[in-house]
Amino acid sequence: MIHVLCVDDEPDLLAITKAFLELPGTIAVDTATSAQQALEMLGLVSYDALVSDFQMPGMDGIALLVRIRKDQGDLPFILFTGRGREEIVIEALNQGADFYLQKGGDPKSQFTELYHKILQAVSRREADEKFRILIEESLVGVYIIKDDRFLHVNDRLAALFGYTPDEIIHDLRVSDLVAMEDRDLVASNLQMRFSGEQKSVHYAFRGRHRDGGSIDVEVAGTRAVFHGQPIVVGTLMEMTGFRKVDRDLILANRKIQLLNTLTRHDIANRLTVLRARLMTVKKHCADPVLRKQLEKVDDAGKDIYNLLETARIYQEIGVITPQWQNVHEIITTEWKRMAMPSPTLSLMLGGLEVCADPLLDRVFANLLENTVRHGVHVTEIRVSCRRSGAGMTVIWEDNGVGIAADLKERIFEEGFGTNTGLGLFLCREIVSGTGITITETGIPGKGARFEFFIPEHNWRVSGDSLGVSVNSLIEKTNTQS
């Protein structure tokens, strides 16, 4: 239950606000008729959010907001007022208001929007708090770098070098924490990521402690974008006493996984409640314009769920030890599970087994879905294998429209495409952990063709020899019309 304090000098309006917000059963509302009364209540009760009018006697909403930010930190604050001057909006946002809503108009739509703004502000605060715990309580140093300055470092990183986080952020450049002999190395690695030449790196260098001594550190960093500008986000840990650090890192990783799992679970639960409430609202909504907006909100909820599922799968990559898996059996199982009426599937894999992440079945499931969704007129999928020197190549091909030449590498980029499924980016991530590569080599207009190269020692044959081609036609339909 979300506990909200509403502040307004009009008791009747407070009563209406309380009644509407408490109707869904997810929010409990206390009321105060002045800013001073609100401050007294905040001293006695812990609230999840505060909704305040602007124009009130004694202390207005902006002044209350300033006090809240001073005494209550990041408590979600929504200014809900009939005064709509632009300067009030700007001042509210400058002082840290989460949202600004103007009274007036249709009451149902107005209070519905207020209800959702409260949910959004509270969820955002919870996510920020979990992120803060994740970073600040980490057993390894965490940093964010833009150009040659630190945007953020956690306490662990600062302590390794003998500084406070504020000293590093405000007074030092990146090179100030690097021993003279390794400054070119660090600068080069940073530049490769800022330029996009290489997204992620993992290497070691000698750092420079505040007392002038050197420390051996190991860093892993990746390129990201912040406010439209490239940044590098990463972790750093001291290599001295590496065995102990390694044990601590394993423990920290377990905590991170648990936190991520709990966060996704919480969000999924709230998302279920949100979509259920939307369904109820739509049933009682006769306004076609509003119904269309509600449908768009529900579509956004579906997208959020798919993103949560993608995050769950990404977290699982590399967690479980690679296993020997029969490729023919994996594809057969996924084909039967999807129960597609067409196309037909021809497998020529013999007894090929590969040592790969247990999520390998997701890779082939994604290829099946992509083939049906994007192949347009696909009637047949063929999967075969051939020796490539000491390695093995598994070939997945269809007779659909194929993939344009300028998209053959882009389809593996993060976020490519309009669908929210697993995606070829994660497929490549799943197989790369055991040295398997995936490329698209089909001819545009004649079909897609994906080649998986499996290095030596990561493939073997059981049962039938690869010298005997096993053509297993899985009959999802007896014939094609």
C-alpha positions, 0 to 999 in steps of 0.5 A: 500500500502506497501512503500519500499525504495530500495538502490543500487549504480547501477541505472539500477538495481534499475529501474528493481527492482522498476518495478518488485516490483510495478507490483502486485500493492501492493508495492510502491518503492522509490530508493536511489543510496547511503546509505547516500541518503537513510538516508536523505530520511528516515528522511523525509519519513516513510517507511514500509521496506528497501532493500539494496545492500551490496557493495556501496561506502562511506557506505556499506549495513552492516553499513547502517543496523547498522544506521537503527537499531539505528535510525529506530528501527525495520524497516524491512531490507533486504540485497539484494546483489551479495556478497555471503560470509558467513561472510557477511551473519552472520554479517547481521543477527547478526546486525538484518537484517530480510532476506538476499537474493543473487542476480543472477540466474533467475531474475523472481524467484529472484524478486518474492522471494524478493517480498514475503520476503518484504511482510513477513517482513512487516507482521511480524513487524505489528504482533509484533507491535500489540503484543507489544501494546497488552502486554504493554498497558494491564491493568493487569500485564503480565509475562513470567517465565523461571526457577526462573527468569522473561524473560519478565514483562510489565510496569503494573506488574512492577509498582504493585511491585514498580520496573521497568521492567528492574530491575525485569528482570535483578536483581530479582528472582520470589521469591523476589516478593512473601511474605515469607509465600507464597513462597512455594505455588508459587514455587509449582504451578510453578513446576507443570506447568514446569513439565507438571503435570498441564498446567494452574492454577489460584490462589491468593497469597501475593506479596512483594512490593519494600518497604517491604509491602505486596500486595494481588494479583491474577494470572492466568498462563499457560505452554508454550514452548520457544526455546524448554524449558518450560516457564510459561506465565500469568497475574497478578493483585492486588486484592485490589479495586477488583471491579474497577479492574474487570471493567478495566479487562472487558474493557481490554478484549474487547480491546483485542478481538477487536485487535484480530479481527482486526488482523485476518481480516488484515491477512485474507485480505492479505492472500486473496491477496497473494493467488490470486497473486499466482493463477495468477503466476501459470497460467503463469508459465510453469516450472513444478518444480516452479508450484509445489513449488507455489502449496506448498505455496498455501497449506501453505496459506490454512493452515494459513486460517484454523489456523485463523479460529481456533483462531477465534473460540477459542476466542469466547469460553465463551464470550457469556452466556451459553444457553439452547439448544436442542441436537436433533435439533443441530445434525439434523441441522448440519447433514442436513447442511453437506449433506453427502450421508452416513452414516445414523444417528439415534437419541434417545435423546427425548427432552433433552436440555443442558445449554452450550456454543452457540458453542456447534453446532461446537462440534457436527459438528466436531464429524460428520466430524471426523466420516466420515473422520476417521471411514473408513467404518462407515455406522451408527452413533447413538446418545443416552442418559442415566441418570448417577446419578443426571447427564446425559450422551450423547453417540455418537457412530459409527460402524467404525474402532474405536480409538486405546487404546493409542490415547484415551486421546491424541486425545484431546491434542492441535495440535493432528492430521494432519488436521486443522479443529476445533479439539477435543481439542477445542471441550473439551474446548467449553463444559468444560466451563459449567462443561461438560466432554467428553471422548472416551470409544469405543472398537478399531476395533468396533467403536468410542464412545464419552461420554458427561457427563452433570452435574446436573442443566445443563440438562433438558427435554422438550416435550417427556419424556426421558423414551420414546426413540425417534428414529429419523432416518434422511434420507440422503439416502433412502437406503444403497447400 
